[in-house]
């Protein structure tokens, strides 16, 4: 099973130079593109099922393909913190909105955590609330140098000022640290 996926991903990377174009913008300081395993479906299975069926593949791929990362867009990536901890070379983790950043950092002290903001929440939040949330999440990460902030799937209903607030807050945090 993993050989078929591996072949497909190899083909994709040969054609595009990466396994995930959208993520590479966030980790552009890593020397090579991240080999990203998209695991959106983990929200539908138990941690025991992951440990039995997918964790061995992630461990194998983390040894073969560096840097290695996991895309987890669900709201509960912390549920897998103990499992992800078993992946020796987990260089990057896309952290779905709602994830417990402290729990993930506790288990993954050397992993780049890419914190995903919610476009649904941003739509209803004020600029001040957005800035406060970004600051809180980066603080909870425990290591701003191994933390990114992103938000995708924003549409025309999100005001430009709110997007600018995200960028401005991250820039302010860079200057503070």
Rosetta blueprint (number, residue, H / E / L):
1 X L
2 X H
3 X H
4 X H
5 X H
6 X H
7 X H
8 X H
9 X H
10 X H
11 X H
12 X H
13 X H
14 X H
15 X H
16 X H
17 X L
18 X L
19 X L
20 X L
21 X H
22 X H
23 X H
24 X H
25 X L
26 X L
27 X L
28 X L
29 X L
30 X L
31 X L
32 X L
33 X L
34 X L
35 X E
36 X E
37 X E
38 X E
39 X L
40 X H
41 X H
42 X H
43 X H
44 X H
45 X L
46 X L
47 X H
48 X H
49 X H
50 X H
51 X H
52 X H
53 X H
54 X L
55 X H
56 X H
57 X H
58 X H
59 X H
60 X H
61 X H
62 X H
63 X H
64 X H
65 X L
66 X L
67 X L
68 X E
69 X E
70 X E
71 X E
72 X E
73 X L
74 X L
75 X L
76 X L
77 X H
78 X H
79 X H
80 X H
81 X H
82 X H
83 X H
84 X H
85 X L
86 X L
87 X L
88 X L
89 X L
90 X E
91 X E
92 X E
93 X E
94 X E
95 X E
96 X L
97 X L
98 X L
99 X L
100 X L
101 X H
102 X H
103 X H
104 X H
105 X H
106 X H
107 X H
108 X L
109 X L
110 X L
111 X L
112 X E
113 X E
114 X E
115 X E
116 X E
117 X L
118 X L
119 X H
120 X H
121 X H
122 X H
123 X H
124 X H
125 X L
126 X L
127 X H
128 X H
129 X H
130 X H
131 X H
132 X H
133 X H
134 X H
135 X H
136 X H
137 X H
138 X H
139 X H
140 X H
141 X H
142 X L
143 X L
144 X H
145 X H
146 X H
147 X E
148 X E
149 X E
150 X E
151 X L
152 X L
153 X L
154 X L
155 X L
156 X L
157 X L
158 X L
159 X L
160 X H
161 X H
162 X H
163 X H
164 X H
165 X H
166 X H
167 X H
168 X H
169 X H
170 X H
171 X H
172 X H
173 X H
174 X H
175 X H
176 X H
177 X L
